[in-house]
Amino acid sequence: MADLSTKFTGIRFENPFLLSSAPPTESDSNIMRAFDAGWGGVVTKTIGLHPVVNVKGPKTKFLRADNNGYRISMNKRPESTLLASWNWELISDKPLDWWIGKLSRIKKAYPAKILVASIMAGSGNDKELHNWQTLTKACQDEGVDALELNFSCPHMDRVDMGSNVGKDKVLCSVVTQAVKQVAKVPVWVKLTPATADIVEEAQASFRGGADAISSSNTFPSLPVIDPNTLEFEMNVEGYVSSGGLGGPAILPLSLAKMSQMTKALPDKEFSGIGGVSTFDHALCYFLLGCGTVQVCTAAMLDQAIGPKAVRLSGRIRIF
Ligand SMILES: Cc1cc2nc3c(=O)[nH]c(=O)nc-3n(C[C@H](O)[C@H](O)[C@H](O)COP(=O)(O)O)c2cc1C
């Protein structure tokens, strides 16, 4: 077996492929199955201090295109190909207390695998900044290898959270700085693609002390409208709100964001996310200068943890 190991933010990875923060990493059992399948690392589903109440209705839908036609729809049907995932899921519905004990057990069982804790708190006042520090200390005391700060969820129910932080370069800096004051492990910042110039938020995060940028989270988007019912294909009692688009459709969009950052900041480290289902897709991110690549939608469709997707690492040898 070829040596696929790599160093990223000072951490040694068996291979540069990670599951990104999402349903495939929402529990200890999923994470351990992912390690057994061969992933070099995982980023946990985003952990907050308090339980969140998720939206009604399905959390994730899959948008498909007809193989012989132009119709795109979330309705399941034969002869169609996956275009994208669409979700309005919030962060982990299990609060920090649930994860304590489990993170350390995962790390003890899989010492060579890389466990990254994704965390999120608010940003409106000093108490919220302190919450970031509480999450940081608790997760690193559990032995996680790195932290990923979620400045990127496009549909949080609070204005001082998620992509609202990632859209404000001052907040990007201030929150990263607060975390770095107490962090003993590398700190990655996951940015939203929904800004005019992502380089500005990346620079601000690095000024705050970030060790790497992960990008992209999902893109803000609406479900299509069914021409027969005139309803959005995904709605709850007739209402809809913006959700996040992931999967194949966002690969070129995410690559554009990534190339802006790697061109402007060639000496910095980046983890590429968005639309990766095969080695060829991952290769695009590596060639743009990313040190690791993360996968969500492809893994969700593949027994929740992506044993097929992980086989993509085998093609590195051919390349
Ligand atoms: C259902 C679902 C839930 C997600 N939850 C989180 C989350 O809690 N934290 C986070 O940082 N990203 C979250 N994401 C975003 C993914 O980690 C990833 O950035 C995005 O889906 C793009 O990657 P993909 O094209 O491989 O799906 C979620 C994505 C989906 C589809």
The ligand as a Tripos MOL2 file, in Angstrom:
@<TRIPOS>MOLECULE
LIG
   31    33     1     0     0
SMALL
NO_CHARGES

@<TRIPOS>ATOM
      1 C1        -27.5600   17.6350    6.1700 C.3       1 LIG1
      2 C2        -26.2980   18.4350    6.2920 C.ar      1 LIG1
      3 C3        -25.9030   18.8960    7.5460 C.ar      1 LIG1
      4 C4        -24.7330   19.6570    7.6810 C.ar      1 LIG1
      5 N1        -24.3470   20.0750    8.9290 N.ar      1 LIG1
      6 C5        -23.1990   20.7880    9.0780 C.ar      1 LIG1
      7 C6        -22.7410   21.1630   10.3720 C.ar      1 LIG1
      8 O1        -23.3410   20.8580   11.4110 O.2       1 LIG1
      9 N2        -21.5890   21.8910   10.4440 N.ar      1 LIG1
     10 C7        -20.8580   22.2440    9.3230 C.ar      1 LIG1
     11 O2        -19.8190   22.8930    9.4610 O.2       1 LIG1
     12 N3        -21.2760   21.8850    8.0950 N.ar      1 LIG1
     13 C8        -22.4120   21.1660    7.9510 C.ar      1 LIG1
     14 N4        -22.8150   20.7630    6.6900 N.ar      1 LIG1
     15 C9        -22.0110   21.1590    5.5040 C.3       1 LIG1
     16 C10       -21.0420   20.0610    5.0570 C.3       1 LIG1
     17 O3        -20.0920   19.7440    6.0510 O.3       1 LIG1
     18 C11       -20.2870   20.4720    3.7780 C.3       1 LIG1
     19 O4        -19.5490   21.6440    4.0620 O.3       1 LIG1
     20 C12       -21.2170   20.7540    2.5980 C.3       1 LIG1
     21 O5        -22.2740   19.8150    2.5320 O.3       1 LIG1
     22 C13       -20.4520   20.7360    1.2620 C.3       1 LIG1
     23 O6        -19.8530   19.4840    1.0550 O.3       1 LIG1
     24 P1        -20.4920   18.3640    0.0300 P.3       1 LIG1
     25 O7        -20.6480   19.0430   -1.2890 O.co2     1 LIG1
     26 O8        -19.5030   17.2310    0.0420 O.co2     1 LIG1
     27 O9        -21.8140   17.9910    0.6100 O.co2     1 LIG1
     28 C14       -23.9660   19.9840    6.5320 C.ar      1 LIG1
     29 C15       -24.3620   19.5050    5.2730 C.ar      1 LIG1
     30 C16       -25.5130   18.7450    5.1410 C.ar      1 LIG1
     31 C17       -25.9140   18.2370    3.7700 C.3       1 LIG1
@<TRIPOS>BOND
     1     1     2 1
     2     2     3 ar
     3     2    30 ar
     4     3     4 ar
     5     4     5 ar
     6     4    28 ar
     7     5     6 ar
     8     6     7 ar
     9     6    13 1
    10     7     8 2
    11     7     9 ar
    12     9    10 ar
    13    10    11 2
    14    10    12 ar
    15    12    13 ar
    16    13    14 ar
    17    14    15 1
    18    14    28 ar
    19    15    16 1
    20    16    17 1
    21    16    18 1
    22    18    19 1
    23    18    20 1
    24    20    21 1
    25    20    22 1
    26    22    23 1
    27    23    24 1
    28    24    25 2
    29    24    26 1
    30    24    27 1
    31    28    29 ar
    32    29    30 ar
    33    30    31 1
@<TRIPOS>SUBSTRUCTURE
     1 LIG1         1 GROUP 0 **** ****
